[in-house]
Amino acid sequence: MADEYFLLVCDDVPHDVVLIDPGIRVMDVVQAVRRLTGMSLWRSKVLATQVPALLLVGVPEEDAAAAVSALRDVGARAETRERPEPDLP
């Protein structure tokens, strides 16, 4: 019984934030990526221009929705994806 994994109703399913298209305001998207990830300006630019790019991994749903909203506000296309459940024996 100790080896079983149960997904409780109160468990928050982790989400990923994926940048699909930076749009035409690339530098605004780079600044948003920098604010969200804490990366340097150079790394944020590389990440924002090589799409699709996984920006945030395993964050709560509210944080993922806020990040997608911030990216969409500057003209980017982004989405959240639920992380698959772990396959534990």
C-alpha positions as CSV (number, residue, x, y, z in Angstrom):
1,M,0.0,0.0,0.0
2,A,2.9,2.4,0.6
3,D,4.0,2.0,-3.1
4,E,0.7,3.3,-4.5
5,Y,0.2,6.9,-5.7
6,F,-3.2,8.5,-5.2
7,L,-4.2,11.8,-6.8
8,L,-6.2,13.6,-4.2
9,V,-8.9,16.2,-5.0
10,C,-6.9,18.9,-3.3
11,D,-3.7,18.1,-5.3
12,D,-2.9,20.8,-7.7
13,V,-2.0,19.4,-11.1
14,P,1.3,21.0,-12.3
15,H,1.2,22.9,-15.6
16,D,3.7,24.0,-18.2
17,V,3.8,27.3,-20.0
18,V,4.6,27.0,-23.7
19,L,5.4,29.9,-26.0
20,I,4.0,29.1,-29.4
21,D,4.6,32.4,-31.4
22,P,6.3,35.6,-30.2
23,G,4.3,37.7,-32.6
24,I,5.6,41.0,-34.1
25,R,6.5,42.7,-30.8
26,V,9.5,40.3,-30.1
27,M,11.4,42.6,-27.8
28,D,8.3,43.1,-25.6
29,V,7.9,39.3,-25.5
30,V,11.6,39.0,-24.6
31,Q,11.1,41.3,-21.7
32,A,8.1,39.4,-20.5
33,V,10.0,36.1,-20.7
34,R,12.8,37.7,-18.7
35,R,10.4,38.8,-16.0
36,L,8.7,35.4,-15.9
37,T,11.8,33.2,-15.9
38,G,14.4,35.4,-14.3
39,M,16.9,34.6,-17.1
40,S,19.3,37.1,-18.6
41,L,18.2,39.2,-21.5
42,W,20.3,37.2,-24.0
43,R,18.9,33.9,-22.9
44,S,15.4,35.2,-22.9
45,K,15.8,36.4,-26.5
46,V,17.1,33.1,-27.6
47,L,14.3,31.3,-25.8
48,A,11.6,33.6,-27.3
49,T,12.8,33.3,-30.8
50,Q,13.2,29.5,-30.9
51,V,9.5,28.4,-30.7
52,P,7.8,26.4,-29.5
53,A,9.6,27.0,-26.2
54,L,8.9,25.6,-22.8
55,L,9.1,28.6,-20.5
56,L,7.9,27.3,-17.1
57,V,7.7,23.7,-16.0
58,G,5.5,22.3,-13.2
59,V,3.9,25.5,-11.9
60,P,0.5,25.8,-10.3
61,E,-2.5,26.5,-12.6
62,E,-2.9,30.0,-11.3
63,D,0.7,30.9,-12.0
64,A,0.6,29.3,-15.4
65,A,-2.6,31.3,-16.3
66,A,-1.0,34.5,-15.1
67,A,2.1,33.9,-17.2
68,V,0.1,33.1,-20.3
69,S,-2.0,36.3,-19.8
70,A,1.2,38.3,-19.4
71,L,2.6,36.9,-22.7
72,R,-0.7,37.5,-24.6
73,D,-0.8,41.1,-23.3
74,V,2.5,41.8,-25.2
75,G,1.2,40.0,-28.4
76,A,2.6,36.5,-28.1
77,R,0.7,33.2,-28.5
78,A,1.2,31.0,-25.5
79,E,-0.7,28.1,-23.8
80,T,-0.7,26.1,-20.6
81,R,-0.4,22.3,-20.7
82,E,-1.1,19.9,-17.9
83,R,1.8,17.7,-16.9
84,P,1.0,14.0,-17.1
85,E,0.6,12.1,-14.0
86,P,3.6,10.1,-12.8
87,D,3.7,6.4,-13.6
88,L,4.5,5.0,-10.3
89,P,4.3,1.3,-9.6
